[in-house]
Each structure stands twice: as C-alpha cells, then as structure tokens.
Amino acid sequence: MKKTIICSFLLLGFLLSTGTTSFSQISTGELSGQLNVIHVAVPFLTIAPDSRAGAMGEAGLATSPDVFSMHWNPSKYAFIDDDFGAAVSYTPWLRNLIDNIDLGYLSAYHRIDDTQVISASLLYFSMGEIIFTNLSGEPEGTHNPNEFAVDIGYSRKLSERFAGGLAFRYIRSDLTGGAYVAGILSQPAQAFSADVSVYYLNDINISDNDAELALGMNISNIGNKVTYSDEQNTQFIPINMGLGSSLTYNIDEQNTLSLALDLNKLLVPTPPLYYSDSTDVDGNRVIREGYNPNVSVPRGMLQSFYDAPGGLKEELREITWSFGMEYWYMQQFAIRAGYFYEHETKGNRKFFSAGLGLRLNMFTLDFSYLIPVYRANPLANTLRFSLSFNFQ
C-alpha cells in the first residue's frame, strides 16, 4: 500500500509537468478564495534541511552565520567566526504518510583569508522504492526515485558590515528510472542554477546593551526549466526571492535572545484563469485573467510580480512568512521556536516549530520538531537532526 501511494505521488508529479494536465489549464471560475497554487519542478529544493532554521519557522536569511548558511544565504559565511566547518543533517519526511522518504544534507566551508570563504553542500532526497506493474498487475521492475543538488559557493566581505555571495548548483531528479509513464518515455530532469545573495551586519546599542542588526537577501535557483520527457512542456524550478531580518540582543553576559523574520516569494509565473469553452486557432485555451505562463526564465521572473489573475491581492498571498526566536544560555544551550505561514489558496502550509541546541567545544547538536496548525497534516511530527563541527 505504501509503495502504491509513492507511485501515485510520482505519477501525479509527472503528469503535472505536461502541457495537457497542469492545474493552470483546468482552472475555471472566479479566483476569489479559490486554490491557485504555483507548480514547480524539484520542490525538494525548498525544504528546510537543518534543525536550527527548522525550529525557527524556517527563518534563516539573516540569522547569525553557521555551517548551514549555504541553503539560506551563502553570503553569511563571510562573517562566520571559525576557519573551517562541516555539518550533516537528517530529516525523515512525510512520515505520517510513508515510512521511507528521507532528506539528507551535507555542508562545509573553508575560510581563505579574512574576507573570503568557499563552501559546498549536497542535498539528497530519497523517496523509497516503487514497483512498476503492467495493466494486468504483474511486476515489471523496481526503482528508487531520488533527487539531489550539489552546490559550490563563494562569499566575500565587501566592507566591514556588508558581504556578497554566489553559489552554483547542479540539480538532478530521477523519479521513474526511465520507465514509460502514461505511454510516455520518461527521463531524469537536470538543471543548472545560481544563487545571488547579500548580507548586512551592524552592531547597535539597545538600553545600554550590545545588539546586532542583520539584513539578508537571496535570489536562489536562477536556472533553466526542466522536463521529464521530450514530449512534455518544460517546468520552472523554484526560483525564489527571500528577504530577511534579525535582531540579536545580549541581555547580559550569559543570556542572548534573537528574533528573525523572513519573507519569501517564488519568481515563477502564476497559473492564469482560462475560459472554459474557448480555444484559439491552434487549439489552446484562451486566457481570461492573468498571463501566459509558458515564457522564458527571465520573462517569467519579471512576470511573477504582476501576473496573478487576482491582481495585487493575489500577488501578496504568494508571499510566505517565517518568524523565529532563539535563546542562548552561555552560548552552550539554545531554545528555539517559530511559526511559518502560507496563504490557504497558495498551499496552506501553516505550522509552529520548536527545537533545542547544545554546543560543546567544537561541535553543535540541534533538534527540531514541527507542529501543524491543522490536524491530519502530512507534515505533522516532522523531526530534524543536525550535527555540525567548527574549527579555528
């Protein structure tokens, strides 16, 4: 039964990438309060891989630098204190539905000098095993669907308070192992993308106590569209613009409190609203509200700011909010909490999160737990475990 569920998810994802079955082509009616989710390929790139950010409502664009900065904002590495670090993180994913879906993450950085840092990471998403059968139900083979992304980054201080970063990424998604799906020969999807990020850090004073104000921005996954078959339309990968801020307040010599807020928006075309009974001379459905989503990557990124059928109101609904808090005692023990919000018409992910951190000498152990707002949520009880090492 579990393998059947996995296969159903994979088949649905495969069919959604075709030009004849996407949500954008079957949408009808007014969009006031109606579901209009933006579909992208390789959505595993948007999953928070580490426990610290996972415990803070997935806020990480402007938090203090750590080994996992590659995923959130590579430019933060320029302000990291140590010379070398490495980390591993593990997340059992969607365990309320299926037992054997896992997300693993490896990351590392190395300081070249006082202003420059290089970094690398590997994100691996495994979806267990599926069994292919023919129309008679007879087995025709098995496959272990998987996706991964390999990153290489460079960060540099541009001034005492400002840094910039670049990251380059190779992405591969193999969902079907080259099998025929719905009569179409499938293939792995591949993409190359880049991240462009900046980070600002300034020391301030609040009530005669030291504090730090940080701002961060990362435009991530700027890359080519992908397809799982030569007969299918190409899909956008999750190009994203994130803006973040954080405030760290030193209560006294032993106690520190940080607050973080991230805003994220996909730079991907919004599905338009079509007339239910009209086609053009080529047989394509006629758009009633919105814009054509089958455009180039640069055009799609610009169009994503104004193409929602519901206008500005719907554009604002496409912004997700992440709010997190982090308390450190003597920089050895941390307590974290957060909240993530996504509008109900854009996916309806709403959840609280909490976690703990323990730092002993050169290594840090982190744990996080996700608590959904609604019952029967497939993300319920999501756990993340992270272990990191830092060396002077």
C-alpha positions as CSV (number, residue, x, y, z in Angstrom):
1,M,0.0,0.0,0.0
2,K,2.9,2.4,0.9
3,K,4.6,1.7,-2.4
4,T,1.3,2.3,-4.2
5,I,1.0,5.7,-2.5
6,I,4.5,6.7,-3.5
7,C,3.9,5.6,-7.1
8,S,0.7,7.7,-7.2
9,F,2.6,10.8,-6.0
10,L,5.3,10.3,-8.6
11,L,2.7,9.8,-11.4
12,L,0.8,12.9,-10.4
13,G,4.0,14.9,-10.4
14,F,5.0,13.6,-13.8
15,L,1.6,14.3,-15.3
16,L,1.6,17.8,-13.8
17,S,4.6,18.7,-15.9
18,T,2.7,18.0,-19.2
19,G,1.0,20.8,-21.1
20,T,-2.3,19.0,-21.1
21,T,-2.9,18.2,-17.4
22,S,-1.5,21.1,-15.4
23,F,-3.6,22.9,-12.9
24,S,-3.3,26.1,-14.8
25,Q,-5.2,24.7,-17.7
26,I,-8.1,23.2,-15.8
27,S,-8.8,26.3,-13.6
28,T,-12.2,27.8,-14.2
29,G,-14.4,30.2,-12.3
30,E,-13.5,33.3,-10.2
31,L,-10.3,33.2,-8.1
32,S,-11.7,34.9,-5.0
33,G,-10.7,32.4,-2.3
34,Q,-10.0,29.7,-4.9
35,L,-7.0,27.5,-4.8
36,N,-4.4,28.6,-7.3
37,V,-1.1,27.0,-6.3
38,I,2.1,27.8,-8.3
39,H,3.6,24.5,-9.6
40,V,7.3,24.0,-9.9
41,A,9.6,21.0,-10.6
42,V,12.1,19.7,-8.0
43,P,10.3,21.2,-5.0
44,F,12.7,19.4,-2.6
45,L,15.0,22.4,-3.0
46,T,12.6,24.4,-0.9
47,I,12.6,22.1,2.1
48,A,14.5,23.4,5.1
49,P,17.4,20.9,5.6
50,D,18.7,21.9,9.0
51,S,17.3,21.8,12.5
52,R,18.2,25.3,13.6
53,A,16.2,27.1,10.9
54,G,13.6,24.3,11.0
55,A,13.0,25.1,14.7
56,M,12.7,28.9,13.9
57,G,9.8,28.6,11.5
58,E,12.2,28.1,8.6
59,A,13.8,31.6,9.0
60,G,17.4,31.7,8.1
61,L,18.1,34.5,5.6
62,A,19.6,36.9,8.2
63,T,20.3,34.8,11.3
64,S,23.8,34.6,12.6
65,P,26.1,32.6,10.2
66,D,26.5,28.8,10.7
67,V,27.6,25.8,8.7
68,F,24.2,25.6,7.0
69,S,24.3,29.1,5.6
70,M,24.7,27.7,2.1
71,H,21.0,26.8,1.9
72,W,19.7,30.1,3.3
73,N,22.2,32.8,2.4
74,P,25.7,32.0,1.2
75,S,27.0,35.5,1.8
76,K,26.7,34.9,5.6
77,Y,29.8,32.7,5.5
78,A,31.9,35.9,5.1
79,F,31.1,36.8,8.8
80,I,31.5,33.4,10.3
81,D,34.0,33.2,13.2
82,D,35.8,30.0,12.5
83,D,38.1,28.9,9.7
84,F,36.6,25.6,8.8
85,G,33.3,23.8,9.5
86,A,31.3,20.8,8.4
87,A,27.8,19.5,9.2
88,V,25.3,16.8,8.5
89,S,21.5,16.9,8.9
90,Y,18.8,14.3,8.5
91,T,15.1,14.6,8.2
92,P,12.5,11.8,8.0
93,W,10.0,13.4,5.6
94,L,6.2,12.9,5.5
95,R,6.3,10.1,8.0
96,N,2.6,10.4,8.6
97,L,2.0,9.1,5.1
98,I,5.0,6.9,4.2
99,D,7.9,5.4,6.2
100,N,10.8,5.6,3.8
101,I,11.1,9.2,2.5
102,D,14.3,10.9,3.8
103,L,16.1,14.1,3.3
104,G,19.9,14.3,3.9
105,Y,22.1,17.3,3.8
106,L,25.9,17.7,4.0
107,S,27.6,21.1,4.0
108,A,31.1,22.5,4.7
109,Y,33.0,25.8,4.4
110,H,36.7,26.9,4.5
111,R,38.0,30.4,5.1
112,I,40.6,31.5,2.6
113,D,41.5,34.7,4.4
114,D,39.9,37.5,6.4
115,T,37.5,38.4,3.7
116,Q,36.9,35.3,1.6
117,V,35.2,31.9,2.2
118,I,34.4,29.0,-0.1
119,S,31.7,26.5,0.6
120,A,30.0,23.3,-0.7
121,S,26.9,21.2,0.0
122,L,25.0,18.2,-1.0
123,L,21.2,17.9,-0.6
124,Y,19.8,14.4,-1.2
125,F,16.1,13.4,-1.3
126,S,15.2,9.7,-1.3
127,M,11.6,8.5,-1.9
128,G,12.0,4.8,-1.1
129,E,11.2,2.1,-3.6
130,I,8.4,1.8,-6.1
131,I,7.3,-1.3,-8.1
132,F,6.2,-0.9,-11.7
133,T,3.4,-3.1,-12.9
134,N,1.7,-3.7,-16.3
135,L,-2.1,-3.4,-16.9
136,S,-2.5,-6.9,-15.6
137,G,-0.9,-6.0,-12.3
138,E,2.3,-8.1,-13.0
139,P,5.6,-6.6,-11.7
140,E,7.8,-5.1,-14.3
141,G,10.7,-3.9,-12.2
142,T,11.5,-1.6,-9.3
143,H,13.1,1.8,-8.9
144,N,14.4,4.0,-6.1
145,P,13.3,7.6,-7.0
146,N,15.7,10.2,-5.8
147,E,16.7,13.8,-6.3
148,F,19.9,15.7,-5.4
149,A,21.6,19.0,-5.7
150,V,25.3,19.8,-5.4
151,D,26.4,23.3,-4.6
152,I,29.6,25.3,-4.7
153,G,29.7,28.8,-3.2
154,Y,31.9,31.8,-2.8
155,S,31.4,34.6,-0.2
156,R,33.3,37.8,0.3
157,K,33.3,40.8,2.6
158,L,32.8,43.9,0.6
159,S,33.1,46.2,3.7
160,E,33.2,45.8,7.5
161,R,29.4,45.4,7.5
162,F,28.4,44.1,4.1
163,A,29.1,40.9,2.2
164,G,28.0,39.3,-1.0
165,G,27.9,35.7,-2.1
166,L,27.4,33.5,-5.2
167,A,26.5,29.8,-5.4
168,F,26.3,27.5,-8.3
169,R,24.1,24.4,-8.3
170,Y,23.7,21.2,-10.3
171,I,20.2,19.5,-9.9
172,R,19.1,16.0,-10.9
173,S,15.7,14.5,-10.4
174,D,15.1,10.8,-11.3
175,L,11.5,9.9,-10.4
176,T,10.8,7.0,-12.7
177,G,14.1,5.4,-13.8
178,G,13.4,5.8,-17.5
179,A,10.1,3.9,-17.4
180,Y,7.1,4.6,-19.6
181,V,4.5,6.6,-17.7
182,A,1.1,7.1,-19.3
183,G,2.6,5.9,-22.5
184,I,5.4,8.4,-22.4
185,L,9.1,7.5,-22.1
186,S,10.4,9.3,-19.1
187,Q,13.9,10.6,-18.3
188,P,15.7,12.3,-15.4
189,A,15.3,16.1,-15.2
190,Q,18.5,18.1,-14.9
191,A,19.2,21.8,-14.3
192,F,22.0,24.2,-13.5
193,S,21.2,27.2,-11.3
194,A,22.8,30.0,-9.3
195,D,22.1,32.0,-6.1
196,V,22.9,35.7,-5.7
197,S,22.9,36.9,-2.1
198,V,23.9,39.8,0.2
199,Y,24.2,40.1,4.0
200,Y,24.4,43.2,6.2
201,L,25.5,43.1,9.8
202,N,25.8,46.1,12.2
203,D,26.4,46.5,15.9
204,I,23.9,48.6,17.7
205,N,23.0,49.5,21.2
206,I,19.7,48.9,22.9
207,S,19.1,50.1,26.5
208,D,22.9,50.3,27.1
209,N,23.2,46.6,26.0
210,D,25.0,45.4,22.9
211,A,22.9,44.1,20.0
212,E,23.3,43.1,16.3
213,L,21.0,44.0,13.5
214,A,21.3,41.9,10.3
215,L,19.6,42.0,6.9
216,G,19.8,39.4,4.2
217,M,18.6,38.8,0.7
218,N,19.0,35.7,-1.5
219,I,17.6,35.2,-5.0
220,S,18.0,31.4,-5.3
221,N,17.7,28.7,-8.0
222,I,18.0,31.0,-11.0
223,G,18.3,28.3,-13.6
224,N,16.9,26.6,-16.7
225,K,13.4,24.9,-16.9
226,V,13.3,21.1,-16.8
227,T,11.3,18.3,-18.3
228,Y,10.9,14.6,-17.6
229,S,10.2,13.7,-21.2
230,D,11.0,15.0,-24.7
231,E,7.2,15.1,-25.3
232,Q,6.4,17.3,-22.4
233,N,6.4,21.1,-21.8
234,T,9.2,22.3,-19.6
235,Q,8.6,23.4,-16.0
236,F,10.2,26.1,-13.9
237,I,12.3,25.1,-11.0
238,P,11.6,27.0,-7.7
239,I,13.3,30.3,-8.4
240,N,12.8,32.3,-5.1
241,M,13.5,35.7,-3.7
242,G,13.9,35.9,0.0
243,L,14.2,38.9,2.3
244,G,15.2,38.5,5.9
245,S,16.0,40.5,9.0
246,S,17.2,39.5,12.5
247,L,17.9,41.2,15.8
248,T,20.2,39.7,18.4
249,Y,20.1,41.2,21.9
250,N,22.7,40.5,24.6
251,I,20.6,40.5,27.7
252,D,23.7,40.0,29.8
253,E,27.0,38.1,29.7
254,Q,25.2,34.8,29.9
255,N,21.9,35.3,28.1
256,T,21.2,36.2,24.4
257,L,17.9,36.5,22.5
258,S,17.4,36.7,18.8
259,L,14.4,37.4,16.7
260,A,14.2,36.7,12.9
261,L,11.7,37.4,10.2
262,D,11.8,36.1,6.6
263,L,9.6,36.8,3.6
264,N,9.8,34.6,0.5
265,K,8.2,34.7,-2.9
266,L,8.5,32.4,-5.9
267,L,9.7,34.2,-9.0
268,V,7.7,31.8,-11.2
269,P,4.6,32.6,-13.3
270,T,1.2,32.2,-11.6
271,P,-1.3,29.9,-13.3
272,P,-3.8,32.1,-15.2
273,L,-7.6,31.8,-15.4
274,Y,-8.9,30.3,-18.7
275,Y,-12.3,30.5,-20.4
276,S,-14.0,27.1,-20.0
277,D,-15.3,26.9,-23.6
278,S,-12.9,28.9,-25.8
279,T,-9.8,27.9,-27.8
280,D,-7.6,29.8,-30.3
281,V,-6.7,28.6,-33.8
282,D,-4.0,26.3,-32.5
283,G,-6.4,24.6,-30.1
284,N,-5.0,26.3,-27.0
285,R,-7.4,27.5,-24.3
286,V,-7.9,31.3,-24.2
287,I,-6.7,33.1,-21.1
288,R,-9.4,35.1,-19.3
289,E,-7.4,36.6,-16.5
290,G,-3.6,36.6,-16.0
291,Y,-0.7,36.0,-18.4
292,N,0.7,33.1,-20.4
293,P,2.9,31.0,-18.1
294,N,4.9,29.4,-20.9
295,V,7.6,32.0,-21.1
296,S,11.4,32.2,-20.8
297,V,13.1,32.2,-17.4
298,P,14.0,35.9,-17.4
299,R,10.5,36.8,-18.6
300,G,8.9,34.5,-16.0
301,M,10.9,36.1,-13.2
302,L,9.7,39.6,-14.1
303,Q,6.2,38.5,-14.9
304,S,5.8,36.8,-11.5
305,F,5.4,40.3,-9.8
306,Y,2.3,41.2,-11.7
307,D,0.7,38.2,-13.5
308,A,-1.6,36.8,-10.8
309,P,-5.2,36.6,-12.1
310,G,-6.5,38.1,-8.8
311,G,-4.2,41.2,-9.1
312,L,-2.2,42.7,-6.3
313,K,-4.3,41.0,-3.6
314,E,-3.3,37.5,-5.0
315,E,0.3,38.6,-5.5
316,L,0.6,39.4,-1.8
317,R,-0.9,36.0,-1.0
318,E,2.1,34.4,-2.7
319,I,4.4,35.7,0.0
320,T,5.2,33.2,2.8
321,W,6.2,34.4,6.2
322,S,8.6,32.8,8.7
323,F,9.1,34.1,12.2
324,G,11.6,32.6,14.7
325,M,13.1,33.2,18.1
326,E,16.3,31.8,19.5
327,Y,17.6,32.0,23.1
328,W,21.2,31.0,24.1
329,Y,22.4,30.5,27.6
330,M,26.2,31.0,27.8
331,Q,26.4,30.2,24.1
332,Q,26.1,26.5,25.1
333,F,22.4,25.7,25.3
334,A,19.7,27.0,22.9
335,I,15.9,27.0,22.9
336,R,14.1,27.9,19.6
337,A,10.6,28.4,18.4
338,G,8.9,29.7,15.3
339,Y,5.9,30.0,13.0
340,F,5.5,29.5,9.2
341,Y,2.6,31.0,7.3
342,E,1.4,30.3,3.7
343,H,-2.0,31.5,2.5
344,E,-4.7,28.8,2.1
345,T,-5.1,29.5,-1.6
346,K,-1.3,29.0,-2.2
347,G,-0.7,25.7,-0.4
348,N,-2.0,26.4,3.2
349,R,1.2,25.4,5.0
350,K,0.8,26.7,8.5
351,F,2.8,25.3,11.4
352,F,4.6,26.1,14.6
353,S,8.1,24.7,15.3
354,A,10.3,24.2,18.3
355,G,13.8,22.9,18.9
356,L,16.9,22.7,21.1
357,G,20.6,23.2,20.5
358,L,23.6,22.0,22.5
359,R,27.1,23.4,21.8
360,L,30.1,21.6,23.4
361,N,33.6,22.9,22.4
362,M,33.8,22.5,18.6
363,F,30.6,20.6,17.9
364,T,26.9,21.5,18.0
365,L,23.9,19.2,18.1
366,D,20.5,20.5,17.1
367,F,17.0,19.1,17.1
368,S,13.7,20.5,15.8
369,Y,10.0,19.4,15.8
370,L,7.1,20.6,13.6
371,I,3.6,21.2,14.9
372,P,1.0,21.8,12.2
373,V,-1.9,24.2,12.8
374,Y,-4.4,21.8,11.2
375,R,-4.9,18.1,12.0
376,A,-4.2,15.4,9.5
377,N,-1.4,17.4,8.0
378,P,1.2,15.3,6.2
379,L,4.0,17.5,7.8
380,A,2.9,16.6,11.3
381,N,5.5,15.3,13.7
382,T,8.4,16.2,11.3
383,L,11.7,15.8,13.1
384,R,15.1,17.2,12.1
385,F,18.5,16.2,13.5
386,S,21.7,18.2,12.8
387,L,25.3,17.8,13.8
388,S,28.0,20.4,13.0
389,F,31.7,20.9,13.7
390,N,33.6,24.2,13.6
391,F,37.4,24.6,13.8
392,Q,39.5,27.7,14.4
